Amino acid sequence: MELAGPQSQPEDIDARYRRHRIRVMLAITLGYGFLYTCRLGLSIVKKPLIDGGIFSVEDLGMIGAAFFYAYAFGKFINGFLSDHFPPRLFFSMAILIAAVVNLAMGSSTLLWLSVVLWALNGWFQGMAAPSAVISISNWFSIHERGRRYGLWNASHSLGEGLTFYVVAAIVGVTTWRMGFVVPGIFCIVVAVWVYAFLRNAPTTIGLPSIHEWKGEATEEETDKPTWQKQKAVFGIRAMWIVAASSGLMYVTRYAINSWGILFLQESRGYSLTDAGFLMAVNTIAGIFGSIAYGYISDKFFDARRPPANLIFAVIEVVALIAIFFGPENYWFQAMAFAAYGAMLSGLMASLGGLFAVDIAPRGATGAAMGFVGIFSYVAAGLQESISAGLISAGVSVVDGARTYDFDVAIYYWIGSSVLSMLLAATLWNTRIRD
């Protein structure tokens, strides 16, 4: 462990701070990006599992919902726990256990076992996001947080892109089992690297706190016990609205992630590789959208999130309409997916965590993430079951050929984004907490 001695000069402290902040961002961004490949394998292999008679659409909806419900409650409970435990330990354990579960999923063809395994994956993945955001709060001030959160949030898109393009391509030339095995192997290595690379907080390696280093005044509530700060999260009206708006936004997000490949294959007639490319375009654009959101909200709106939220939400809804009702030209679809992915990723950064962290008491970052997370992922879980039912109701078989009607599901997905936008707009005058 590095320690700063009493003779340490300000320039030495500055240099160490800069070095470790780079390490923190690399660890949580790359670590979380690879972790995402361990939650999206099911989306890639749905058609092979259906066509092979292993699972039905309803079965896959049940497995997917198990993940989201377990993730929702896991993120809630682990969010509160993460305020009490080292983020380095929580974060690396999440990656390692998710990797092992994915390896087991690659051997499972039993419905009950797949439900249990995927639920376990969801629970332990729920440890990662709160600990990553605590790391950001420990190492960056409020006026830096939007840009760093946006950069970290881009890891979602990195992981999705790796899954929808790289893993999809591997599954296309091998078997569905590789959709779980390949991410599992990679994430074991990543977990070890993250544990070796990440540091919990400046004070744990002999540096001053971020507020001392920046010369910022601290809130009076910082002297309160952690549990009191966590309890205060429930009393913030804006927090409930953020959570509800995030939940509705996550309906659309995971509807596209979970069912987008199947929609593109069955409704548009694309191959797995072509469908995977469009989804990858969506996620690659998300990297730039997330970073842009953090920069725009920090730089142009002085860390106020509502104006940026409205801009991003309007464009996201227009892009969704273009995807489902615009020309079926492949390159038009690619542009529509890019616009959707960029805007959604920005909204994820804000409504999925950053906005909540901004208005939460300092020291209750994990609790705020957990609070929003349970709304977000319960909604995602309900979406999985509802979408599966709507899609299944639109399936018809003629002369042995299966056809899909996604129309009702599409209205559900777009409507959720519109409601999310309207709810978020009611928070226009909400101010950050510190």
C-alpha positions as a Python dict, from the first residue, in 0.01 Angstrom:
ca = {
    (1, 'M'): (0, 0, 0),
    (2, 'E'): (119, 346, -91),
    (3, 'L'): (134, 595, 190),
    (4, 'A'): (208, 965, 185),
    (5, 'G'): (459, 1059, 446),
    (6, 'P'): (451, 1381, 645),
    (7, 'Q'): (711, 1530, 414),
    (8, 'S'): (499, 1482, 106),
    (9, 'Q'): (492, 1793, -109),
    (10, 'P'): (169, 1925, -270),
    (11, 'E'): (307, 1844, -615),
    (12, 'D'): (374, 1484, -505),
    (13, 'I'): (18, 1453, -378),
    (14, 'D'): (-115, 1601, -703),
    (15, 'A'): (86, 1355, -913),
    (16, 'R'): (-31, 1056, -709),
    (17, 'Y'): (-389, 1178, -720),
    (18, 'R'): (-379, 1209, -1099),
    (19, 'R'): (-221, 866, -1137),
    (20, 'H'): (-470, 689, -915),
    (21, 'R'): (-770, 866, -1067),
    (22, 'I'): (-667, 730, -1406),
    (23, 'R'): (-633, 383, -1255),
    (24, 'V'): (-976, 407, -1091),
    (25, 'M'): (-1147, 508, -1416),
    (26, 'L'): (-972, 235, -1614),
    (27, 'A'): (-1061, -33, -1358),
    (28, 'I'): (-1429, 50, -1316),
    (29, 'T'): (-1491, 129, -1684),
    (30, 'L'): (-1319, -171, -1840),
    (31, 'G'): (-1425, -398, -1554),
    (32, 'Y'): (-1791, -303, -1584),
    (33, 'G'): (-1778, -321, -1962),
    (34, 'F'): (-1659, -680, -1958),
    (35, 'L'): (-1902, -763, -1678),
    (36, 'Y'): (-2184, -663, -1912),
    (37, 'T'): (-2091, -941, -2151),
    (38, 'C'): (-2188, -1178, -1870),
    (39, 'R'): (-2544, -1048, -1858),
    (40, 'L'): (-2633, -1029, -2228),
    (41, 'G'): (-2547, -1376, -2354),
    (42, 'L'): (-2911, -1482, -2323),
    (43, 'S'): (-3015, -1209, -2568),
    (44, 'I'): (-2774, -1345, -2829),
    (45, 'V'): (-2883, -1708, -2809),
    (46, 'K'): (-3263, -1674, -2795),
    (47, 'K'): (-3327, -1775, -3153),
    (48, 'P'): (-3094, -2083, -3142),
    (49, 'L'): (-3261, -2191, -2817),
    (50, 'I'): (-3612, -2145, -2964),
    (51, 'D'): (-3528, -2307, -3298),
    (52, 'G'): (-3357, -2597, -3120),
    (53, 'G'): (-3666, -2663, -2911),
    (54, 'I'): (-3471, -2613, -2588),
    (55, 'F'): (-3676, -2320, -2456),
    (56, 'S'): (-3993, -2138, -2569),
    (57, 'V'): (-4041, -1759, -2587),
    (58, 'E'): (-4225, -1778, -2252),
    (59, 'D'): (-3942, -1983, -2098),
    (60, 'L'): (-3687, -1726, -2210),
    (61, 'G'): (-3905, -1449, -2069),
    (62, 'M'): (-3909, -1634, -1735),
    (63, 'I'): (-3529, -1675, -1733),
    (64, 'G'): (-3475, -1311, -1827),
    (65, 'A'): (-3722, -1188, -1567),
    (66, 'A'): (-3547, -1394, -1298),
    (67, 'F'): (-3226, -1205, -1374),
    (68, 'F'): (-3390, -863, -1352),
    (69, 'Y'): (-3583, -928, -1031),
    (70, 'A'): (-3275, -1071, -863),
    (71, 'Y'): (-3066, -783, -994),
    (72, 'A'): (-3321, -528, -870),
    (73, 'F'): (-3325, -657, -513),
    (74, 'G'): (-2955, -740, -527),
    (75, 'K'): (-2869, -388, -637),
    (76, 'F'): (-3095, -243, -365),
    (77, 'I'): (-2949, -450, -81),
    (78, 'N'): (-2594, -445, -213),
    (79, 'G'): (-2625, -71, -271),
    (80, 'F'): (-2685, -17, 100),
    (81, 'L'): (-2412, -267, 192),
    (82, 'S'): (-2164, -105, -45),
    (83, 'D'): (-2160, 214, 165),
    (84, 'H'): (-2007, 0, 444),
    (85, 'F'): (-1763, -221, 249),
    (86, 'P'): (-1460, -159, 24),
    (87, 'P'): (-1564, -97, -338),
    (88, 'R'): (-1256, -285, -460),
    (89, 'L'): (-1377, -608, -296),
    (90, 'F'): (-1742, -570, -399),
    (91, 'F'): (-1658, -484, -757),
    (92, 'S'): (-1410, -765, -824),
    (93, 'M'): (-1630, -1027, -648),
    (94, 'A'): (-1925, -928, -869),
    (95, 'I'): (-1723, -991, -1184),
    (96, 'L'): (-1577, -1320, -1063),
    (97, 'I'): (-1905, -1478, -948),
    (98, 'A'): (-2091, -1363, -1261),
    (99, 'A'): (-1819, -1528, -1469),
    (100, 'V'): (-1857, -1860, -1290),
    (101, 'V'): (-2237, -1850, -1329),
    (102, 'N'): (-2203, -1786, -1703),
    (103, 'L'): (-1979, -2090, -1739),
    (104, 'A'): (-2249, -2297, -1568),
    (105, 'M'): (-2520, -2149, -1796),
    (106, 'G'): (-2328, -2281, -2096),
    (107, 'S'): (-2405, -2634, -1977),
    (108, 'S'): (-2768, -2588, -1872),
    (109, 'T'): (-3069, -2702, -2077),
    (110, 'L'): (-3305, -2738, -1777),
    (111, 'L'): (-3553, -2454, -1730),
    (112, 'W'): (-3547, -2451, -1348),
    (113, 'L'): (-3166, -2462, -1338),
    (114, 'S'): (-3132, -2184, -1594),
    (115, 'V'): (-3378, -1970, -1396),
    (116, 'V'): (-3181, -2024, -1074),
    (117, 'L'): (-2843, -1962, -1236),
    (118, 'W'): (-2955, -1648, -1418),
    (119, 'A'): (-3111, -1516, -1099),
    (120, 'L'): (-2780, -1572, -916),
    (121, 'N'): (-2606, -1385, -1196),
    (122, 'G'): (-2844, -1093, -1145),
    (123, 'W'): (-2795, -1083, -768),
    (124, 'F'): (-2417, -1071, -780),
    (125, 'Q'): (-2406, -831, -1075),
    (126, 'G'): (-2603, -597, -849),
    (127, 'M'): (-2289, -553, -640),
    (128, 'A'): (-2092, -386, -918),
    (129, 'A'): (-2263, -57, -1008),
    (130, 'P'): (-2294, 84, -653),
    (131, 'S'): (-1930, 10, -575),
    (132, 'A'): (-1817, 165, -906),
    (133, 'V'): (-2014, 485, -840),
    (134, 'I'): (-1881, 503, -483),
    (135, 'S'): (-1533, 492, -636),
    (136, 'I'): (-1623, 790, -854),
    (137, 'S'): (-1761, 982, -555),
    (138, 'N'): (-1447, 899, -352),
    (139, 'W'): (-1207, 1022, -619),
    (140, 'F'): (-1391, 1308, -798),
    (141, 'S'): (-1568, 1625, -683),
    (142, 'I'): (-1930, 1715, -765),
    (143, 'H'): (-1833, 1938, -1059),
    (144, 'E'): (-1617, 1663, -1210),
    (145, 'R'): (-1861, 1383, -1144),
    (146, 'G'): (-2086, 1422, -1447),
    (147, 'R'): (-1803, 1380, -1694),
    (148, 'R'): (-1650, 1085, -1505),
    (149, 'Y'): (-1987, 923, -1452),
    (150, 'G'): (-2059, 965, -1821),
    (151, 'L'): (-1728, 800, -1906),
    (152, 'W'): (-1794, 511, -1669),
    (153, 'N'): (-2150, 476, -1794),
    (154, 'A'): (-2008, 428, -2143),
    (155, 'S'): (-1887, 91, -2016),
    (156, 'H'): (-2245, -36, -2059),
    (157, 'S'): (-2215, 39, -2428),
    (158, 'L'): (-1868, -114, -2446),
    (159, 'G'): (-1997, -438, -2298),
    (160, 'E'): (-2309, -439, -2514),
    (161, 'G'): (-2102, -376, -2826),
    (162, 'L'): (-1864, -662, -2742),
    (163, 'T'): (-2163, -890, -2684),
    (164, 'F'): (-2381, -793, -2979),
    (165, 'Y'): (-2099, -802, -3232),
    (166, 'V'): (-1808, -1014, -3107),
    (167, 'V'): (-1997, -1272, -2902),
    (168, 'A'): (-2279, -1286, -3160),
    (169, 'A'): (-2023, -1353, -3433),
    (170, 'I'): (-1868, -1633, -3226),
    (171, 'V'): (-2210, -1790, -3160),
    (172, 'G'): (-2289, -1762, -3531),
    (173, 'V'): (-2002, -1998, -3621),
    (174, 'T'): (-2005, -2220, -3309),
    (175, 'T'): (-2295, -2305, -3075),
    (176, 'W'): (-2524, -2116, -2839),
    (177, 'R'): (-2317, -2240, -2544),
    (178, 'M'): (-2031, -2008, -2643),
    (179, 'G'): (-2260, -1712, -2574),
    (180, 'F'): (-2203, -1786, -2206),
    (181, 'V'): (-1865, -1961, -2198),
    (182, 'V'): (-1662, -1696, -2383),
    (183, 'P'): (-1774, -1404, -2157),
    (184, 'G'): (-1722, -1625, -1850),
    (185, 'I'): (-1360, -1702, -1935),
    (186, 'F'): (-1276, -1339, -2009),
    (187, 'C'): (-1438, -1210, -1690),
    (188, 'I'): (-1240, -1441, -1463),
    (189, 'V'): (-924, -1275, -1592),
    (190, 'V'): (-1079, -928, -1563),
    (191, 'A'): (-1185, -987, -1200),
    (192, 'V'): (-827, -1066, -1098),
    (193, 'W'): (-695, -759, -1281),
    (194, 'V'): (-954, -526, -1123),
    (195, 'Y'): (-871, -646, -771),
    (196, 'A'): (-503, -582, -831),
    (197, 'F'): (-556, -242, -997),
    (198, 'L'): (-839, -64, -811),
    (199, 'R'): (-795, 141, -491),
    (200, 'N'): (-1085, 213, -255),
    (201, 'A'): (-1039, 581, -171),
    (202, 'P'): (-764, 845, -146),
    (203, 'T'): (-755, 821, 233),
    (204, 'T'): (-684, 446, 221),
    (205, 'I'): (-349, 511, 53),
    (206, 'G'): (-246, 810, 262),
    (207, 'L'): (-388, 1088, 44),
    (208, 'P'): (-627, 1364, 159),
    (209, 'S'): (-997, 1322, 79),
    (210, 'I'): (-1121, 1462, -251),
    (211, 'H'): (-1289, 1752, -70),
    (212, 'E'): (-971, 1841, 118),
    (213, 'W'): (-765, 1816, -199),
    (214, 'K'): (-1008, 2041, -389),
    (215, 'G'): (-1042, 2280, -97),
    (216, 'E'): (-1420, 2227, -82),
    (217, 'A'): (-1636, 2276, 225),
    (218, 'T'): (-1807, 1964, 350),
    (219, 'E'): (-2172, 1934, 447),
    (220, 'E'): (-2275, 1926, 812),
    (221, 'E'): (-2442, 1589, 754),
    (222, 'T'): (-2109, 1422, 686),
    (223, 'D'): (-2075, 1370, 1061),
    (224, 'K'): (-2397, 1168, 1077),
    (225, 'P'): (-2384, 786, 1090),
    (226, 'T'): (-2404, 622, 749),
    (227, 'W'): (-2739, 459, 824),
    (228, 'Q'): (-2897, 800, 893),
    (229, 'K'): (-2775, 934, 560),
    (230, 'Q'): (-2912, 623, 390),
    (231, 'K'): (-3249, 665, 563),
    (232, 'A'): (-3267, 1023, 437),
    (233, 'V'): (-3268, 895, 78),
    (234, 'F'): (-3626, 772, 124),
    (235, 'G'): (-3743, 1120, 226),
    (236, 'I'): (-3628, 1299, -89),
    (237, 'R'): (-3933, 1349, -316),
    (238, 'A'): (-3722, 1403, -625),
    (239, 'M'): (-3551, 1068, -565),
    (240, 'W'): (-3884, 885, -608),
    (241, 'I'): (-3954, 1066, -934),
    (242, 'V'): (-3603, 993, -1065),
    (243, 'A'): (-3651, 626, -974),
    (244, 'A'): (-3990, 604, -1149),
    (245, 'S'): (-3858, 781, -1459),
    (246, 'S'): (-3556, 550, -1464),
    (247, 'G'): (-3782, 245, -1435),
    (248, 'L'): (-3983, 348, -1741),
    (249, 'M'): (-3667, 423, -1935),
    (250, 'Y'): (-3528, 81, -1843),
    (251, 'V'): (-3839, -83, -1990),
    (252, 'T'): (-3736, 47, -2331),
    (253, 'R'): (-3369, -11, -2275),
    (254, 'Y'): (-3398, -376, -2189),
    (255, 'A'): (-3678, -441, -2435),
    (256, 'I'): (-3436, -346, -2713),
    (257, 'N'): (-3144, -531, -2551),
    (258, 'S'): (-3346, -846, -2481),
    (259, 'W'): (-3569, -867, -2787),
    (260, 'G'): (-3398, -646, -3044),
    (261, 'I'): (-3197, -929, -3201),
    (262, 'L'): (-3509, -1146, -3233),
    (263, 'F'): (-3707, -852, -3379),
    (264, 'L'): (-3442, -779, -3641),
    (265, 'Q'): (-3415, -1147, -3735),
    (266, 'E'): (-3786, -1222, -3753),
    (267, 'S'): (-3943, -890, -3854),
    (268, 'R'): (-3664, -752, -4073),
    (269, 'G'): (-3519, -1082, -4195),
    (270, 'Y'): (-3159, -1005, -4096),
    (271, 'S'): (-2903, -1271, -4016),
    (272, 'L'): (-2766, -1297, -3662),
    (273, 'T'): (-2447, -1122, -3777),
    (274, 'D'): (-2634, -834, -3946),
    (275, 'A'): (-2871, -794, -3652),
    (276, 'G'): (-2575, -803, -3415),
    (277, 'F'): (-2405, -529, -3618),
    (278, 'L'): (-2708, -297, -3584),
    (279, 'M'): (-2719, -358, -3211),
    (280, 'A'): (-2345, -297, -3194),
    (281, 'V'): (-2391, 37, -3376),
    (282, 'N'): (-2644, 126, -3110),
    (283, 'T'): (-2402, 47, -2829),
    (284, 'I'): (-2093, 203, -2988),
    (285, 'A'): (-2288, 526, -3033),
    (286, 'G'): (-2384, 489, -2668),
    (287, 'I'): (-2020, 531, -2568),
    (288, 'F'): (-2011, 876, -2725),
    (289, 'G'): (-2360, 963, -2601),
    (290, 'S'): (-2277, 886, -2241),
    (291, 'I'): (-1955, 1087, -2246),
    (292, 'A'): (-2131, 1374, -2428),
    (293, 'Y'): (-2409, 1377, -2169),
    (294, 'G'): (-2167, 1416, -1879),
    (295, 'Y'): (-1978, 1694, -2058),
    (296, 'I'): (-2291, 1882, -2170),
    (297, 'S'): (-2463, 1869, -1830),
    (298, 'D'): (-2145, 1973, -1644),
    (299, 'K'): (-2014, 2231, -1893),
    (300, 'F'): (-2327, 2398, -2032),
    (301, 'F'): (-2578, 2350, -1749),
    (302, 'D'): (-2346, 2380, -1444),
    (303, 'A'): (-2409, 2018, -1333),
    (304, 'R'): (-2789, 2055, -1374),
    (305, 'R'): (-2925, 1736, -1531),
    (306, 'P'): (-3292, 1820, -1627),
    (307, 'P'): (-3217, 2035, -1937),
    (308, 'A'): (-2983, 1771, -2079),
    (309, 'N'): (-3237, 1500, -1988),
    (310, 'L'): (-3509, 1667, -2197),
    (311, 'I'): (-3285, 1716, -2501),
    (312, 'F'): (-3166, 1356, -2495),
    (313, 'A'): (-3515, 1213, -2429),
    (314, 'V'): (-3682, 1392, -2722),
    (315, 'I'): (-3419, 1269, -2966),
    (316, 'E'): (-3435, 916, -2820),
    (317, 'V'): (-3813, 893, -2877),
    (318, 'V'): (-3780, 1022, -3235),
    (319, 'A'): (-3507, 764, -3301),
    (320, 'L'): (-3726, 482, -3166),
    (321, 'I'): (-4008, 586, -3400),
    (322, 'A'): (-3761, 583, -3690),
    (323, 'I'): (-3639, 233, -3598),
    (324, 'F'): (-3983, 76, -3589),
    (325, 'F'): (-4181, 285, -3840),
    (326, 'G'): (-3919, 438, -4069),
    (327, 'P'): (-3775, 293, -4393),
    (328, 'E'): (-3637, -60, -4363),
    (329, 'N'): (-3321, 40, -4549),
    (330, 'Y'): (-3028, -114, -4360),
    (331, 'W'): (-2819, 203, -4343),
    (332, 'F'): (-3116, 415, -4237),
    (333, 'Q'): (-3172, 164, -3960),
    (334, 'A'): (-2805, 188, -3862),
    (335, 'M'): (-2834, 568, -3828),
    (336, 'A'): (-3157, 538, -3628),
    (337, 'F'): (-2998, 282, -3395),
    (338, 'A'): (-2695, 510, -3353),
    (339, 'A'): (-2913, 806, -3253),
    (340, 'Y'): (-3118, 591, -3018),
    (341, 'G'): (-2811, 437, -2856),
    (342, 'A'): (-2636, 770, -2801),
    (343, 'M'): (-2938, 936, -2643),
    (344, 'L'): (-3041, 637, -2432),
    (345, 'S'): (-2690, 603, -2292),
    (346, 'G'): (-2697, 966, -2182),
    (347, 'L'): (-3033, 912, -2011),
    (348, 'M'): (-2897, 599, -1842),
    (349, 'A'): (-2610, 804, -1704),
    (350, 'S'): (-2847, 1057, -1554),
    (351, 'L'): (-3168, 880, -1455),
    (352, 'G'): (-2998, 549, -1383),
    (353, 'G'): (-2768, 693, -1119),
    (354, 'L'): (-2595, 1030, -1161),
    (355, 'F'): (-2901, 1244, -1088),
    (356, 'A'): (-2978, 1034, -780),
    (357, 'V'): (-2619, 1062, -657),
    (358, 'D'): (-2631, 1440, -707),
    (359, 'I'): (-2934, 1484, -481),
    (360, 'A'): (-2846, 1218, -221),
    (361, 'P'): (-2661, 1294, 105),
    (362, 'R'): (-2287, 1252, 80),
    (363, 'G'): (-2196, 910, 216),
    (364, 'A'): (-2518, 751, 87),
    (365, 'T'): (-2410, 707, -273),
    (366, 'G'): (-2458, 331, -270),
    (367, 'A'): (-2802, 365, -112),
    (368, 'A'): (-2910, 612, -381),
    (369, 'M'): (-2791, 375, -653),
    (370, 'G'): (-2970, 85, -488),
    (371, 'F'): (-3292, 283, -449),
    (372, 'V'): (-3305, 380, -815),
    (373, 'G'): (-3181, 37, -915),
    (374, 'I'): (-3470, -156, -760),
    (375, 'F'): (-3721, 57, -953),
    (376, 'S'): (-3520, 26, -1274),
    (377, 'Y'): (-3475, -348, -1267),
    (378, 'V'): (-3813, -447, -1132),
    (379, 'A'): (-3950, -254, -1430),
    (380, 'A'): (-3702, -433, -1658),
    (381, 'G'): (-3813, -768, -1512),
    (382, 'L'): (-4181, -688, -1562),
    (383, 'Q'): (-4094, -580, -1915),
    (384, 'E'): (-3934, -917, -1984),
    (385, 'S'): (-4253, -1102, -1891),
    (386, 'I'): (-4489, -850, -2054),
    (387, 'S'): (-4285, -833, -2375),
    (388, 'A'): (-4264, -1211, -2393),
    (389, 'G'): (-4643, -1234, -2356),
    (390, 'L'): (-4710, -966, -2619),
    (391, 'I'): (-4461, -1118, -2865),
    (392, 'S'): (-4591, -1470, -2804),
    (393, 'A'): (-4949, -1352, -2864),
    (394, 'G'): (-4837, -1222, -3203),
    (395, 'V'): (-4681, -1551, -3314),
    (396, 'S'): (-4859, -1750, -3583),
    (397, 'V'): (-4757, -2071, -3755),
    (398, 'V'): (-4854, -2127, -4120),
    (399, 'D'): (-4738, -2440, -4303),
    (400, 'G'): (-4488, -2502, -4029),
    (401, 'A'): (-4333, -2152, -4062),
    (402, 'R'): (-4337, -1928, -3756),
    (403, 'T'): (-4412, -1553, -3806),
    (404, 'Y'): (-4406, -1272, -3550),
    (405, 'D'): (-4617, -958, -3504),
    (406, 'F'): (-4430, -715, -3276),
    (407, 'D'): (-4669, -418, -3309),
    (408, 'V'): (-4829, -420, -2963),
    (409, 'A'): (-4491, -476, -2797),
    (410, 'I'): (-4346, -183, -2993),
    (411, 'Y'): (-4620, 56, -2870),
    (412, 'Y'): (-4544, -59, -2515),
    (413, 'W'): (-4172, 10, -2557),
    (414, 'I'): (-4211, 355, -2713),
    (415, 'G'): (-4485, 457, -2469),
    (416, 'S'): (-4256, 379, -2175),
    (417, 'S'): (-3991, 616, -2310),
    (418, 'V'): (-4248, 894, -2356),
    (419, 'L'): (-4375, 857, -1997),
    (420, 'S'): (-4016, 853, -1866),
    (421, 'M'): (-3949, 1181, -2048),
    (422, 'L'): (-4260, 1347, -1906),
    (423, 'L'): (-4180, 1241, -1548),
    (424, 'A'): (-3819, 1360, -1574),
    (425, 'A'): (-3941, 1698, -1702),
    (426, 'T'): (-4118, 1761, -1368),
    (427, 'L'): (-3773, 1779, -1202),
    (428, 'W'): (-3668, 2087, -1399),
    (429, 'N'): (-3595, 2302, -1091),
    (430, 'T'): (-3435, 2030, -878),
    (431, 'R'): (-3098, 2135, -742),
    (432, 'I'): (-2797, 1921, -659),
    (433, 'R'): (-2732, 1848, -292),
    (434, 'D'): (-2369, 1952, -248),
}
